[in-house]
Amino acid sequence: MRPFDKPALSVEQQLELLKQRGLHVANDDRAMRFLEVVTLFRLSPYMRPFQEAGPEHTFKPGSTLKVVVDIYRFDGSLRRITMDAIERVEVAIRATISNHMCPKYGPDWIADVSVFSSSYSHSDLLRPLQNQLDKERKKLGREIDRIKKSRQADGVQQQRIENRMRDNYFRFYGSTYAHPELPPAWAVLEELSLGTVSTLFNAIGKSADKKAIASRFNLPFEVLASWLHTLTFIRNCCAHHSRLWNRELSIRPSLPKEWIIPNAPADRPQPKQRLYIVLTMLAYLTDLISPDSQWKFRLAEIMDQQELGYLRLMGFPNDWKRQQQWCLE
């Protein structure tokens, strides 16, 4: 461990540092305008494949800022199309859990600790929901007071109050119903983050219920639980504008036994450890959930614009379009 001693650099100094390290910059003015809105820190991970090993971070001969920026922009497109697929999966898993659990256990099953495994911290699920209800009650009260102080006609005021109540279901529920404490599970599920939904699914006490939910996706429930965990990590990367390209997965998914994912040569990133396997999962799920979406064909169009070497850094095999989960050729 050593103290942090790097100085803060102006945009001009950031650009000069890159040039000193051997990065070719075709237009200084355009480069500085780009660094003003992106920063060198955010761009740095995209530069690593073009840098020599060692603490000096010098660039390999022929490296250009344009190539780095092109990959950065490609990564933005990659995040957007990945987020599109995850959104479909997220909505589908909420609906599938609700459609199975609510008819079987009733609308308040999420509040029933006996539905979950004994190791699940059920109170940690309920506490933020209860806090949210209380917060919405108070917020609605303030808005009603403000509306009633206006000089609008009574009918207009009442309509505005009604609109405020219905802006948010938790707000509507808390101002309309006295019991049970929480809204019905189908409404609660819509408020939970994907990470919480992932944990909740894994914590359902009976394997038969998890099997029934996972059967909608033609997956073993252990595999679906693993996928939700991995997709939560990837969703958070997308939401925080973090890099997907060239990222090694810290949370690697389990795969169905019948899936055949070829290993790459030893000197290349492995498909099961990089974004390729996540995109393969999403191609499978979007075909199942939304077969008319054409999602994987839109992804292929984006990939076709990139050099094969850049795809390999994401774990893509050379013949990825012919793999059984893609079938694009």
Summary of the structure (lengths in Angstrom):
residues: 329
radius of gyration: 25.0
end to end distance: 51.8
largest distance: 74.8
contacts: 895
relative contact order: 0.10
helix: 63%
strand: 2%
